Amino acid sequence: MKFLRDSRFPERVLIMITVLAISSFAYYFTVAEVEEVESRFDNRRVMLVKMLAREVIDLLDRRLDLSPRLSNLLAEEAIAYAAVQQADGALLARAENYSMPVGVLEKIEEEALKTPHLKLVPFKDTSRTASLIEAAIPLVTANGKKVVLRVGFFRDAEEQRVSQISFRNTLLFSLILLGLAAYWFVRKHHASNLQHTLLGGAALLILLLFMASRVTLHSWYEQNWRESFLRHALYVSKMLVPSALRFIDTGEDKDLRESSRIVASDDVFASISLIRDEHVVFHSDPTKIGGTAAEDQNYLKSLNSDQPVIFRLDEQDMFEAMIPVLNGRLRVGTLKVSLRSSNRYEPLAMIRDRLALLFLLALVLMMFLMNLISRRISKEISWFIQAMEQATAGDLRQNIYIERNDEFGQLAHAFNFMIMSMKERDMVGKGLQQYVSRSIVERTLKALSGNEKNGEKLFAVSLFLYFSGIDESISRVEGSRIFSGVQECYAILRRIVQPGQNVSMQLFPSGVLVLFTFPSRHDSLLKALNAARLAARDLGRRQDLPFSPKLTMHAMDMVRGQAGDKDENTTLIGDGFGDFRTLARVQDSDEVLASLEIDILLKDVINFDELEVLSTEQGRMNAYVVGSFKELPELVSIFPAATSWTKIMILRILKASTEQVSPETLFEWFKDADADVRYHVMDVIERVSPDRVRSFVENAVNTENDSKVLSRAIAVLGKVGNESHIAVLTEKLRSEDRRVKANAVEALEAIGGKRVYEFLNLLVDEQDNRVKANILIALGKYGDLKVFELLSRMIKDPENTMRASAAYALGRLGMAQGVEPLVGALSDKDPMVRRQVVASLTALKADLDIEV
């Protein structure tokens, strides 16, 4: 007894008995329900075959063709074939489904011809995929001839129903076991509040879905059941019409009564009666024969139609089918069939049971998954809580490593950067910002750039806004209004052109001059052109200005430098003005006029209208009204025969356009012999959908010989490629061209992923300064702080290019750890390094918001 008290043996025995009892109950319950379903299907088949047998005998006695009747039988649901054969196997008639030929079922045919009574034989078709059952019944005609009626039924519906029963009962048994297991789990493991919330929320969601599905299912079943029920009832009722017609013709009710008895075996059929001249001449209940139907409203309504009509009796939960009995076109009677619908919800109840079981299973699975998820979430949240408590206590050495790309991985990444930012602020708060002063930066910049750019030649495009008629306005309009108009024009132009390193603005008494000095001539022309159009559009809406603003464009070479020793502003020297006064006389307010130089450079891509103007200063001169860009088809058509300058201009226009050229056209243009053209073609290819150009760009990376174009193709592959292109990009790191290697690193960084991070870690000893800087920048963006140690050593390298690249990388990373090495490099002996140090310090000052 002590053994029983101290051990778990009784508990285990009880569990085994419980599981055995539940299993036995599930098994016997399933077997009983399956037998009930099979019996129900067999009864329907037997009834149909017996009624068909009576019709076949009648047709044989009358020597009529059996084929039409058998063919009509195929319209009945789940009928595969029907055949009438003699005892020797000769076919008298047959009708078969196109997928179920009768003649190849020899074994079934042999068994059917020997059967002495109605017999149901289940079998598989020749492909062993379709399950069928054949009903065979021997028949003897009036002249003693013996035939066999064979009808094949598909068993799909029956097997599906049996499968549903087995599935439901399995779910029920599993649910009980899962409930026991869940009870044990809850007792052994206590869930957190988060777990309770997730579990409760999941249960509530499943319950709401269950209720919604139940209501929807009920509504759907009501409609579909009624359609199926009535269709079946009408089909069976119509089979009684021939017997009813013979009863009317001969007065003998034997045939009709036998048919009624067969039909009555189906619980759906309540009663069958035949009405003629408003009197009941036949009824399945003999006591009602001779009654009158004069007051039967449904019968009277049915007389208005030659088609079967069905009425519903709501008070009795029944239906009445009125089928006209026709002799030719003459209506000789009406067959009335009463149908019960009280058992209509029995299949729905089974469906509801299965639905409930499915939702219960979903509930259990959902609760199990929610428990796992909540435990995982709680565990990872506890890491963050612990790390934040340590950081609050002043320990900023906390890091959380979750190597996933989900929300918690992103949160861990953000937390680590937050800790780094706190470290940076801590360093700045301890006095690091004292090394970064505005005076140091400004003095260094001035010392570096004081005389280096004096005399530098560059290409510029000028956009001049002339205040036409301002002389007359000064004499007749208030000065405040004139000045307000000038301010408005200046503000509009400034907002559009956005002055910066390559765009300068200067106000003159007669107008505003804007100079575009981008390194690329194409950039200067296109940006000036777009700015002129936008400015002309906005200024054209200002009808209340006291003068008329007119825009002119000119292109020329200029010289840049500082005019005086104490002058900190850059001066541009060149002929930036045309005879704008003369042009203003023939210029509309919304027009932009261009000089001859602009026309020469852009005439192949822009529509110009030429004007000839007589100038007092220059005599006859030509000006050009700037129109729109030429249409895309025209630009595409002139591209093959155009000069390299025009081709590049077309490509720059396409890059900024919302319209796109087909990838095939771009691929053809990439065959151009000019490397600059191919470079800009790759710029346009970058805008196309990655899936359409990925393979072409990869091929260009593998075959291109020009280093400039190759580096651009590598950069594009980094944007359109994926991890499958890592091998292609790593191969390009062997190139001797530093630009190709550097772009390969940037492309790998753009693709990203753990493989790229591990690969870049192997390349930190790269000797090329630009490639090494890009590698360290990429590693820094992954949160690897060891890069600052490497960059601190790199900025002290004997090679000036290596030091400059280190300064560039420290500025790109944008973290306070880079300030101290940069400040130490302000005294570098090389001007190029100092210039880069100052640029990086200026960028860091903006990124870190350091007060100086």
C-alpha positions in Angstrom: 0.0 0.0 0.0 2.9 2.3 0.7 4.0 1.7 -2.8 0.7 2.8 -4.2 0.7 5.9 -2.0 4.2 7.1 -2.8 4.2 6.3 -6.5 2.3 7.6 -9.5 1.1 4.1 -10.6 -2.6 4.7 -9.7 -2.5 8.0 -11.6 -1.0 6.4 -14.7 -3.5 3.5 -14.6 -6.4 6.0 -14.4 -5.0 7.9 -17.3 -4.7 4.8 -19.4 -8.3 3.7 -18.5 -9.5 7.2 -19.4 -7.7 7.2 -22.8 -8.9 3.7 -23.5 -12.5 4.6 -22.7 -12.4 7.7 -24.9 -10.9 5.7 -27.7 -13.5 3.0 -27.5 -16.3 5.5 -27.4 -14.9 7.4 -30.4 -14.5 4.1 -32.4 -18.0 2.7 -31.8 -19.6 6.1 -32.2 -17.9 6.4 -35.6 -18.8 2.9 -36.8 -22.4 3.4 -35.9 -22.6 6.8 -37.7 -20.8 5.5 -40.8 -23.2 2.5 -41.1 -26.2 4.9 -40.8 -24.8 7.1 -43.7 -24.1 4.1 -45.9 -27.6 2.7 -45.3 -29.2 6.0 -46.2 -27.3 6.2 -49.5 -28.1 2.6 -50.3 -31.8 3.1 -49.7 -31.9 6.0 -52.1 -30.2 3.9 -54.7 -32.5 1.0 -54.2 -35.6 3.2 -54.5 -34.3 4.8 -57.7 -33.4 1.5 -59.3 -36.8 -0.1 -58.5 -38.7 2.8 -60.0 -36.5 2.7 -63.1 -37.0 -1.1 -63.4 -40.8 -0.6 -63.6 -40.4 1.9 -66.4 -38.0 -0.3 -68.3 -40.4 -3.3 -68.2 -43.2 -1.1 -69.4 -41.0 0.2 -72.3 -39.9 -3.3 -73.2 -43.5 -4.5 -73.2 -44.5 -1.7 -75.5 -41.4 -2.3 -77.7 -40.2 1.3 -77.3 -36.5 2.5 -77.4 -34.9 2.5 -73.9 -32.0 4.8 -74.8 -33.7 8.1 -74.3 -34.9 7.1 -70.8 -31.4 5.9 -69.8 -29.8 9.0 -71.2 -32.1 11.2 -69.2 -31.2 9.2 -66.1 -27.6 10.5 -66.4 -28.9 14.0 -65.5 -29.6 12.6 -62.0 -26.8 13.5 -59.6 -24.0 10.9 -59.0 -25.1 8.5 -61.9 -22.2 7.1 -63.8 -23.9 4.8 -66.3 -27.0 2.7 -67.0 -27.5 -0.4 -69.1 -30.1 -3.0 -70.0 -28.6 -6.4 -71.0 -29.9 -9.8 -71.9 -28.8 -12.8 -69.9 -26.2 -13.7 -72.5 -24.7 -10.2 -72.2 -26.1 -8.6 -75.3 -26.8 -4.9 -74.8 -30.3 -3.7 -75.4 -29.6 -0.1 -74.5 -27.1 1.8 -72.5 -26.2 5.4 -71.5 -22.8 6.1 -70.0 -20.7 9.0 -68.6 -18.0 9.9 -71.0 -15.4 9.1 -68.4 -17.0 5.7 -67.4 -17.4 3.3 -70.4 -19.6 0.3 -69.6 -18.0 -2.2 -71.9 -14.6 -2.4 -70.0 -16.1 -3.6 -66.7 -16.1 -7.3 -67.6 -15.9 -8.6 -64.0 -18.7 -6.4 -62.8 -20.9 -7.3 -65.8 -20.4 -11.0 -65.3 -21.4 -10.8 -61.6 -24.4 -8.6 -62.5 -25.8 -11.0 -65.1 -25.7 -13.9 -62.6 -27.5 -12.0 -59.8 -30.9 -13.5 -58.9 -32.1 -10.4 -57.0 -31.3 -6.7 -56.5 -27.7 -6.5 -55.6 -25.3 -3.6 -54.8 -21.6 -4.3 -55.8 -18.9 -1.7 -54.9 -15.8 -1.4 -57.1 -13.2 0.9 -58.5 -12.9 2.0 -62.1 -10.1 0.9 -64.3 -7.8 3.7 -63.3 -8.3 2.9 -59.6 -9.2 6.5 -58.9 -13.0 6.7 -59.0 -15.0 4.8 -56.4 -18.4 3.4 -57.7 -21.2 1.0 -56.7 -23.4 -0.9 -59.2 -27.0 -1.8 -58.6 -28.1 -4.8 -60.7 -31.6 -6.2 -60.7 -33.0 -9.0 -63.0 -36.3 -8.2 -64.8 -38.8 -10.5 -66.6 -41.0 -9.0 -69.3 -44.6 -9.9 -70.1 -43.5 -12.4 -72.8 -41.1 -14.1 -70.4 -37.9 -12.5 -71.6 -35.2 -12.0 -68.9 -33.1 -8.9 -68.9 -30.8 -7.3 -66.3 -30.9 -3.6 -65.4 -27.5 -2.2 -64.3 -27.0 1.3 -62.9 -23.7 2.6 -61.7 -23.5 5.3 -59.0 -20.5 7.4 -58.0 -19.6 7.0 -54.3 -17.8 10.4 -53.9 -20.5 11.9 -51.8 -20.8 8.9 -49.6 -17.1 8.5 -49.1 -16.8 12.2 -48.4 -19.5 12.0 -45.7 -17.8 9.0 -44.1 -14.5 10.8 -44.2 -16.1 13.8 -42.5 -17.5 11.7 -39.8 -14.1 10.0 -39.2 -12.4 13.4 -39.3 -14.9 15.0 -36.8 -14.6 12.1 -34.3 -10.8 12.2 -34.6 -10.8 15.9 -33.8 -13.2 15.3 -30.9 -10.9 12.6 -29.5 -7.8 14.7 -30.0 -9.5 17.8 -28.5 -10.3 15.8 -25.3 -6.7 14.7 -25.1 -5.4 18.2 -25.8 -7.7 19.5 -23.1 -6.2 17.1 -20.6 -2.7 18.0 -21.7 -3.6 21.7 -21.4 -4.9 21.2 -17.9 -1.7 19.6 -16.9 0.4 22.3 -18.6 -1.5 25.1 -16.8 -1.0 23.4 -13.5 2.7 22.8 -14.0 3.7 26.1 -15.8 2.4 29.5 -14.7 1.8 32.0 -17.5 2.7 35.7 -17.3 0.2 38.5 -17.7 1.3 38.9 -21.3 0.6 35.3 -21.9 -2.8 35.5 -20.4 -3.6 38.5 -22.6 -2.5 36.8 -25.8 -4.3 33.6 -24.9 -7.5 35.4 -23.9 -7.4 37.6 -27.0 -6.8 34.6 -29.3 -9.7 32.7 -27.7 -12.0 35.7 -28.1 -11.0 36.1 -31.7 -11.7 32.4 -32.4 -15.1 32.7 -30.7 -16.1 35.7 -32.8 -15.0 34.0 -36.0 -17.0 30.9 -34.9 -20.2 32.9 -34.3 -19.8 34.8 -37.6 -19.2 31.5 -39.5 -22.1 29.8 -37.9 -24.6 32.6 -38.9 -23.2 32.7 -42.5 -23.3 28.9 -42.8 -27.0 28.8 -41.6 -28.0 31.4 -44.2 -26.1 29.6 -47.0 -27.5 26.2 -46.0 -31.1 27.5 -46.0 -30.8 28.6 -49.6 -28.8 25.7 -51.0 -30.7 23.0 -49.1 -34.0 24.2 -50.4 -32.7 24.2 -54.0 -31.4 20.6 -53.7 -34.4 19.4 -51.8 -36.9 20.7 -54.3 -34.9 19.6 -57.3 -34.8 16.0 -56.0 -38.5 16.1 -55.0 -39.5 17.2 -58.4 -37.4 14.6 -60.2 -38.9 11.8 -58.2 -42.4 13.2 -58.5 -42.2 13.4 -62.2 -41.4 9.7 -62.3 -44.9 9.1 -61.0 -46.6 10.9 -63.9 -46.6 7.9 -66.4 -48.2 5.7 -63.7 -50.8 8.4 -63.0 -51.6 8.7 -66.8 -52.1 5.0 -67.1 -54.5 5.1 -64.1 -56.5 7.8 -65.8 -56.6 5.9 -69.1 -57.4 2.5 -67.7 -58.8 3.1 -64.2 -56.4 0.5 -62.7 -54.4 1.8 -59.8 -52.1 -1.1 -59.3 -49.2 0.5 -61.1 -49.6 3.9 -59.4 -50.0 2.4 -56.0 -46.9 0.3 -56.4 -44.9 3.4 -57.5 -46.4 5.3 -54.5 -45.3 2.6 -52.1 -41.7 2.7 -53.5 -41.6 6.5 -53.2 -43.1 6.5 -49.7 -40.1 4.5 -48.5 -38.3 7.9 -48.5 -39.1 9.8 -45.4 -39.3 13.0 -47.4 -42.6 12.0 -49.1 -45.6 12.4 -46.9 -48.5 11.6 -49.3 -49.3 11.3 -53.0 -52.7 12.1 -54.6 -54.1 12.4 -58.0 -56.7 15.1 -58.7 -59.1 15.1 -61.6 -61.8 17.6 -62.2 -61.4 18.9 -58.6 -61.9 15.4 -57.1 -59.3 13.2 -55.5 -59.3 10.0 -57.6 -56.3 8.5 -56.0 -54.5 9.0 -52.6 -51.8 7.1 -50.8 -54.2 7.1 -47.9 -57.3 5.3 -49.2 -59.6 7.0 -46.7 -59.1 10.3 -48.6 -60.1 9.1 -52.0 -63.2 10.9 -53.3 -62.5 14.1 -51.5 -62.8 17.5 -53.2 -60.0 19.9 -54.0 -62.3 22.8 -54.9 -61.1 24.8 -51.9 -57.4 23.9 -52.2 -55.9 27.3 -53.1 -52.6 25.8 -54.2 -54.3 23.4 -56.5 -56.4 26.2 -58.1 -53.3 28.3 -58.6 -51.4 25.4 -60.2 -54.1 25.2 -62.9 -52.8 28.4 -64.4 -49.5 26.7 -65.4 -48.5 23.7 -67.5 -45.2 23.4 -65.5 -44.7 21.8 -62.1 -45.3 24.3 -59.2 -44.1 23.9 -55.6 -45.8 25.6 -52.6 -44.6 25.9 -49.1 -46.9 25.2 -46.1 -45.3 27.2 -43.4 -47.8 26.2 -40.7 -47.0 22.5 -41.3 -43.3 22.8 -42.2 -44.1 21.0 -45.5 -44.0 21.5 -49.3 -46.6 20.6 -51.9 -45.6 19.8 -55.5 -48.3 20.1 -58.1 -47.3 18.3 -61.3 -49.6 18.5 -64.3 -50.5 15.1 -66.0 -50.7 15.7 -69.7 -52.0 13.5 -72.5 -50.4 15.2 -75.4 -51.2 18.8 -74.8 -54.4 18.1 -72.9 -54.2 18.4 -69.1 -56.1 15.4 -67.8 -55.2 15.7 -64.1 -52.8 17.0 -61.4 -50.5 14.9 -59.3 -50.1 16.3 -55.8 -47.1 15.3 -53.8 -46.7 16.4 -50.1 -43.1 16.7 -48.9 -41.8 16.8 -45.4 -39.0 19.3 -44.5 -38.8 18.6 -40.8 -35.5 16.8 -41.1 -33.9 19.4 -43.2 -31.6 20.6 -40.4 -30.1 17.2 -39.7 -27.3 17.6 -42.2 -26.8 21.2 -41.0 -26.5 20.0 -37.4 -23.7 17.7 -38.5 -22.0 20.5 -40.4 -22.3 22.7 -37.3 -20.8 20.0 -35.2 -17.8 19.8 -37.5 -17.5 23.6 -37.6 -17.5 23.7 -33.8 -14.8 21.0 -33.6 -12.7 22.8 -36.2 -12.9 26.0 -34.2 -12.2 24.2 -31.0 -9.1 22.7 -32.6 -8.1 26.1 -34.0 -8.6 27.6 -30.5 -6.3 25.0 -28.9 -3.7 25.4 -31.6 -3.9 29.2 -31.4 -3.6 29.1 -27.6 -0.6 26.8 -27.9 1.1 29.1 -30.5 0.2 32.2 -28.5 1.8 30.6 -25.4 5.0 29.9 -27.3 5.0 33.4 -28.8 4.2 35.1 -25.5 7.0 33.2 -23.8 9.5 34.2 -26.4 8.3 37.8 -26.3 8.5 37.9 -22.5 12.0 36.5 -22.6 13.3 39.0 -25.1 11.5 41.9 -23.3 13.2 40.9 -20.1 16.5 41.3 -21.9 15.6 44.9 -22.8 14.4 45.6 -19.2 17.6 44.3 -17.7 19.8 46.2 -20.1 17.8 49.4 -19.6 18.1 49.1 -15.8 21.8 48.7 -16.2 22.0 51.7 -18.5 19.9 53.8 -16.1 22.4 52.9 -13.4 25.2 54.4 -15.6 26.6 51.2 -17.2 26.6 52.0 -20.9 28.3 48.8 -21.9 25.0 47.1 -22.6 24.3 45.5 -25.9 21.5 43.2 -27.1 22.2 40.7 -29.9 19.2 39.3 -31.7 20.3 38.1 -35.2 16.9 38.4 -36.8 15.2 40.9 -39.2 11.9 41.0 -37.4 10.7 43.8 -35.1 12.7 42.6 -32.1 15.8 42.4 -34.2 15.2 46.0 -35.4 14.5 47.0 -31.8 17.7 45.5 -30.6 19.6 47.3 -33.4 17.9 50.6 -32.4 18.7 49.9 -28.8 22.4 49.4 -29.5 22.5 52.6 -31.5 20.7 54.4 -28.7 23.4 53.2 -26.3 26.1 54.4 -28.7 24.4 57.7 -29.0 24.3 58.0 -25.2 28.0 57.2 -25.2 28.6 60.0 -27.7 26.6 62.5 -25.7 28.5 61.5 -22.7 31.8 62.1 -24.5 30.5 65.5 -25.8 29.3 66.4 -22.3 32.8 65.7 -20.8 34.3 68.4 -22.9 35.1 66.9 -26.3 33.2 69.7 -28.1 35.8 72.2 -27.0 38.2 70.8 -29.7 35.7 71.5 -32.4 35.4 75.3 -32.7 34.0 77.2 -35.5 37.1 79.4 -35.6 39.3 76.4 -36.2 37.2 75.1 -39.0 36.7 78.5 -40.7 40.4 79.5 -40.4 41.4 76.1 -41.9 38.9 76.4 -44.7 40.1 79.9 -45.5 43.7 78.9 -45.4 43.1 75.9 -47.7 40.9 77.6 -50.3 42.4 81.1 -50.3 44.4 80.9 -53.5 43.8 77.4 -54.8 40.8 78.3 -57.0 42.0 81.7 -58.3 42.0 81.6 -62.1 40.1 78.3 -62.3 38.2 78.1 -65.6 34.8 76.6 -65.7 31.6 76.3 -67.9 28.6 78.3 -66.6 25.0 78.8 -67.7 23.5 82.1 -66.7 19.8 82.8 -66.0 19.1 86.5 -65.9 15.8 87.9 -64.6 15.5 91.4 -66.1 13.1 94.0 -64.4 11.7 95.3 -67.7 10.1 98.7 -67.3 11.4 99.4 -63.9 12.7 102.8 -64.9 9.2 104.0 -65.8 7.8 102.4 -62.6 10.3 104.3 -60.4 8.9 107.6 -61.6 5.3 106.8 -61.2 4.9 104.0 -58.5 5.6 104.1 -54.8 9.1 102.8 -53.9 7.8 100.4 -51.3 5.7 98.6 -53.9 8.6 98.4 -56.4 10.9 97.0 -53.7 8.2 94.6 -52.6 8.0 93.3 -56.2 11.7 92.9 -56.4 11.7 90.9 -53.2 8.9 88.7 -54.5 10.8 88.0 -57.7 14.0 87.3 -55.8 12.2 84.9 -53.4 10.6 83.0 -56.2 13.9 82.6 -58.0 15.7 81.6 -54.9 13.1 79.0 -54.0 13.4 77.4 -57.4 17.2 77.4 -58.0 18.2 76.8 -54.3 21.6 78.4 -54.2 24.5 76.3 -53.1 28.0 75.2 -54.0 27.2 75.1 -57.8 24.4 77.6 -57.9 25.0 81.3 -57.1 22.6 84.3 -57.1 23.4 88.0 -57.3 21.0 91.0 -57.3 21.8 93.8 -59.7 19.9 97.1 -60.1 18.4 95.8 -63.3 17.7 92.2 -62.3 18.8 89.0 -60.7 21.7 86.8 -62.1 21.8 83.1 -61.4 24.9 81.1 -62.4 24.9 77.3 -62.7 28.4 75.9 -62.5 28.0 72.1 -62.1 31.0 69.9 -63.0 28.9 68.4 -65.8 27.9 70.8 -68.6 24.8 68.7 -69.2 23.8 69.2 -65.6 24.2 73.0 -65.7 22.2 73.3 -68.9 19.3 71.0 -67.8 19.1 72.5 -64.3 19.1 76.1 -65.7 16.5 75.2 -68.2 14.1 73.6 -65.7 14.6 76.6 -63.3 13.8 79.0 -66.1 10.6 77.2 -67.0 9.4 77.0 -63.4 10.3 80.7 -62.8 8.5 81.8 -66.0 5.4 79.9 -65.0 5.3 81.4 -61.5 6.2 84.9 -62.5 3.6 84.8 -65.3 0.9 84.5 -62.6 2.1 87.7 -60.8 0.0 90.2 -62.8 0.2 92.9 -60.1 4.0 93.6 -60.3 4.9 97.2 -61.1 7.4 95.9 -63.8 7.5 93.0 -66.2 10.1 90.3 -65.3 11.8 88.8 -68.4 14.1 85.7 -68.4 17.1 85.1 -70.6 19.6 82.2 -70.8 23.2 82.3 -71.9 26.1 79.8 -71.8 29.8 80.8 -71.6 33.2 80.0 -70.1 34.1 81.9 -66.9 37.0 82.3 -64.5 36.6 81.8 -60.7 38.7 83.3 -57.9 38.8 85.9 -55.0 39.0 89.5 -55.9 40.7 90.7 -52.7 42.7 89.3 -49.9 40.0 90.0 -47.3 37.1 89.1 -49.6 35.7 85.7 -48.5 33.3 85.4 -51.4 34.1 83.7 -54.7 34.0 85.9 -57.8 33.1 84.7 -61.3 34.4 86.7 -64.3 32.9 86.3 -67.7 30.3 87.6 -70.2 27.2 86.6 -68.4 24.8 89.2 -69.9 23.3 89.5 -73.3 21.5 92.6 -74.7 18.5 91.9 -72.4 17.0 95.3 -72.9 16.6 94.8 -76.6 15.2 91.3 -76.1 12.7 92.4 -73.5 10.9 94.5 -76.2 10.0 91.4 -78.2 9.6 89.0 -75.3 6.3 87.9 -73.8 6.2 87.7 -70.0 5.9 83.9 -69.9 8.6 83.3 -72.5 12.3 82.3 -71.9 14.8 83.6 -74.5 18.1 81.8 -75.1 21.3 82.9 -76.7 22.9 81.4 -79.8 25.2 79.3 -77.6 22.2 77.7 -75.8 20.6 76.9 -79.2 23.8 75.2 -80.5 24.0 73.0 -77.4 20.3 72.1 -77.1 18.8 72.4 -80.6 18.7 68.6 -81.1 16.6 68.0 -78.0 14.5 71.1 -77.6 12.1 73.0 -79.9 13.3 76.6 -80.4 11.6 79.4 -82.2 14.1 81.7 -83.8 13.8 85.5 -83.5 15.9 88.2 -85.3 16.2 91.3 -83.2 17.8 94.6 -84.1 20.1 95.8 -81.3 21.7 99.2 -80.9 24.7 97.6 -79.3 25.2 94.5 -81.4 23.2 95.2 -84.6 21.2 92.3 -85.9 21.2 89.4 -83.4 19.4 86.1 -83.1 17.5 85.0 -80.0 15.6 81.8 -79.5 12.3 81.2 -77.6 12.7 78.1 -75.5 10.0 75.5 -76.2 9.4 72.1 -74.9 11.5 69.0 -75.1 11.0 67.0 -78.3 8.7 64.1 -78.0 10.1 60.8 -76.7 9.6 58.9 -80.1 11.6 61.7 -81.9 14.4 61.6 -79.3 14.6 57.8 -79.6 14.6 58.0 -83.5 17.5 60.5 -83.6 19.6 58.8 -81.0 21.5 56.3 -83.2 22.8 59.0 -85.6 23.3 61.7 -83.0 26.6 63.0 -81.6 27.9 61.8 -78.3 27.0 65.2 -76.8 23.4 64.8 -78.0 23.1 61.2 -77.0 24.2 62.0 -73.4 21.7 64.9 -73.3 18.9 62.6 -74.5 19.8 60.1 -71.8 19.9 62.8 -69.1 16.4 63.9 -70.2 15.1 60.3 -70.1 16.6 59.8 -66.6 14.5 62.8 -65.3 11.4 61.9 -67.4 8.3 60.1 -66.2 8.2 58.3 -69.6 10.4 55.2 -70.1 12.1 53.7 -73.0 11.8 49.9 -73.4 14.6 47.9 -71.8 15.4 46.4 -75.2 16.1 49.8 -76.7 18.4 50.7 -73.8 20.2 47.4 -74.2 20.8 48.2 -77.9 22.1 51.7 -77.0 24.5 50.2 -74.6 26.4 48.8 -77.5 27.6 52.4 -78.3 31.4 52.7 -78.8 31.6 55.9 -76.6 32.1 54.9 -73.0 30.5 58.1 -71.7 27.3 57.2 -73.6 27.3 53.7 -72.1 27.8 55.2 -68.7 24.7 57.3 -69.0 22.7 54.5 -70.6 23.4 52.5 -67.4 22.1 55.5 -65.4 18.7 55.2 -67.2 18.7 51.4 -66.9 18.8 51.9 -63.1 15.3 53.3 -63.2 13.8 50.3 -64.9 12.1 47.5 -62.9 14.9 45.2 -61.4 13.3 42.0 -62.7 13.5 43.3 -66.3 17.2 44.4 -66.3 18.9 42.2 -63.6 20.3 39.7 -66.0 21.5 42.4 -68.5 23.3 44.3 -65.7 24.9 41.2 -64.5 26.1 40.4 -68.0 27.4 44.0 -68.4 29.4 43.6 -65.1 31.0 40.5 -66.5 31.8 41.8 -70.0 32.4 45.6 -69.7 36.0 46.7 -70.3 35.9 50.4 -69.5 36.5 50.9 -65.8 34.2 54.0 -65.5 31.2 52.2 -67.1 32.1 49.0 -65.2 32.0 50.8 -61.9 28.6 52.3 -62.8 27.2 48.9 -63.8 28.5 47.5 -60.5 26.7 50.2 -58.6 23.4 49.5 -60.5 23.8 45.7 -59.8 24.0 46.6 -56.1 20.5 48.2 -56.4 18.8 45.6 -58.6 20.7 42.5 -57.5 20.3 40.1 -54.6 22.3 37.7 -52.6 22.8 35.5 -55.7 25.1 38.3 -57.1 27.5 38.4 -54.2 29.9 36.1 -56.0 29.9 38.3 -59.1 30.6 41.4 -57.0 33.3 39.8 -54.9 35.1 38.8 -58.1 35.3 42.5 -59.1 37.3 43.2 -55.9 40.3 41.7 -57.7 40.2 44.5 -60.2 43.2 46.8 -60.3 40.9 49.9 -60.8 40.3 51.4 -57.4 36.9 52.9 -58.4 35.7 49.5 -59.5 36.7 47.9 -56.3 35.2 50.7 -54.2 31.9 50.5 -56.1 31.9 46.7 -55.6 32.1 47.2 -51.8 29.3 49.7 -51.9 27.2 47.3 -54.0 27.8 44.6 -51.5 26.7 46.9 -48.7 23.5 47.8 -50.7 22.6 44.1 -51.0 23.4 43.5 -47.3 22.8 40.5 -45.2 24.8 38.4 -42.8 26.9 36.9 -45.6 28.0 40.3 -46.8 28.9 41.4 -43.2 31.0 38.3 -42.7 32.7 38.8 -46.1 33.5 42.4 -45.4 35.2 41.5 -42.1 37.7 39.5 -44.2 38.7 42.6 -46.3 39.6 45.1 -43.5 43.3 44.7 -44.5 42.6 46.0 -48.0 45.5 48.3 -49.2 43.6 50.6 -51.5 42.6 53.6 -49.5 39.2 54.2 -51.2 38.2 50.5 -51.0 39.2 50.2 -47.4 37.3 53.4 -46.5 34.1 52.0 -48.1 34.6 48.6 -46.3 34.9 50.3 -42.9 31.9 52.6 -43.6 29.8 49.5 -44.5 31.0 47.7 -41.3 30.2 50.8 -39.2 26.6 50.8 -40.5 26.3 47.2 -39.2 27.1 48.6 -35.7 30.6 47.3 -35.6 32.5 49.8 -33.4 35.9 48.3 -34.1 36.0 50.4 -37.3 36.9 53.5 -35.2 40.0 51.9 -33.9 41.0 50.9 -37.5 40.2 54.4 -38.8 42.2 56.1 -35.9 45.2 54.1 -37.1 44.4 54.7 -40.8 44.3 58.5 -40.3 47.9 58.4 -39.1 49.1 56.4 -42.1 52.2 57.7 -44.0 50.2 57.8 -47.2 48.3 61.0 -47.6 45.5 59.3 -49.7 45.0 56.8 -46.9 44.7 59.6 -44.4 42.2 61.5 -46.5 40.1 58.4 -47.0 40.1 57.8 -43.3 38.9 61.4 -42.7 36.1 60.9 -45.3 35.0 57.6 -43.6 34.9 59.2 -40.2 32.7 62.0 -41.5 30.3 59.5 -43.3 29.8 57.4 -40.1 28.4 60.5 -38.2 29.4 59.4 -34.7 31.2 61.2 -31.9 33.9 58.6 -31.8 35.2 60.1 -35.0 35.6 63.6 -33.6 38.8 63.2 -31.7 40.9 61.6 -34.5 39.6 64.3 -36.9 40.6 67.1 -34.6 44.1 65.6 -34.2 44.4 65.6 -38.0 43.6 69.3 -38.4 47.4 70.0 -38.3 48.1 67.4 -41.1 50.9 68.7 -43.4 49.0 67.7 -46.6 46.4 70.3 -47.8 44.2 67.6 -49.3 43.9 65.8 -46.0 43.2 68.9 -44.1 40.5 69.9 -46.5 38.8 66.5 -46.1 39.2 66.7 -42.3 37.5 70.1 -42.2 34.6 68.8 -44.4 34.1 65.8 -42.2 34.2 67.9 -39.0 31.6 70.2 -40.5 29.4 67.2 -41.3 29.9 65.8 -37.8 29.1 69.1 -36.3 25.7 69.1 -38.1 25.0 65.4 -37.4 25.8 65.6 -33.7 24.4 69.1 -33.2 27.4 70.2 -31.2 27.2 73.7 -29.8 30.4 75.7 -30.5 
